[in-house]
Amino acid sequence: ETRAALRFLPREDAKAPLETTRLDALVLTLIDDHRHLLEGKDAHFVVEALAPLTVNSPEAIVRIVVGNLLRNAAENSYQGAIRVRLVKGRLSIQDSGAGFDTVAAARRYTQALRKSAKQGGGQGLGLFLTRRVCERFGWTLAISSDPAHGTLAEMTFT
């Protein structure tokens, strides 16, 4: 899937025919695919709403973006619910983790990316691809975090 995204992203021809993907069905599949990350934890996924939505994108591309957000939520939640909602073209994933200071995290991310580039590593590729895919398809991604309430990732599909 990552190779598919890397091959697809440079294409800028807006007239190229695209596959469509049923996001609501794919979200359920991806949640099932990520449940193993919660084994041994007192955390679980809760689907609060799942309105039908078809997006103009190959399934592999949507899998990368949504899978990355679900994986981040599962890896950072140790108890409570990871709430998933798909309503009015917006996918929200609210984890129950400890949250983080977004300014400090951005600083650490930039430092790690510089260090990784010097060492030839691949840290940050998931976030980089997620942002690039969103830009390519005109989607928006907003991430907010609060130590008292966890992290909220919201994608709006236009």
C-alpha positions, 0 to 999 in steps of 0.5 A, a space after each residue: 500500500 505504501 508503494 502504491 501511494 508513493 507511485 500515485 502521489 506525483 500524478 497531478 492529472 486531475 482528469 485521470 479516472 479514479 477508483 471510488 471507495 466506500 469509506 464507511 465499509 472500509 472503516 469497519 474493516 480497518 477497525 477489525 484490522 487494528 483490534 490486535 493493537 489493543 490486546 492486553 489493554 483495557 481499551 476498545 473501539 466504539 463506532 458511534 456513527 457511520 454514515 454512508 460515504 463514497 470517496 474518489 480515491 483508490 482503496 489502497 490510498 484511503 487505507 494508508 490514511 485512515 489506517 495510520 490514524 487508527 493505528 496511532 489511536 490504538 498505540 496510544 490508548 491503554 484504557 477506555 474507548 477510541 471513538 470513531 464517527 463518520 458523519 457529513 463527510 467528516 471522519 473523527 477518531 478520538 482516542 483515550 490516550 494521555 494526549 500531548 502538547 502539540 507544539 512540543 510534539 511538532 518540535 520533537 517531530 522536526 528534530 527526529 525527522 532531521 536526525 532520521 534523514 542524516 541517518 538514512 532512517 524512515 521516521 515520519 513517513 506515515 505522517 508525511 504520506 497522510 498529509 500528502 494524500 490529504 493535499 492531493 485529494 483536497 481533504 483536510 486533516 486536523 489533529 488536536 490534543 488535550 492531556 485530559 481528553 486524548 487526541 482527536 484526528 478529524 479528516 474532512 472529505 470534500 
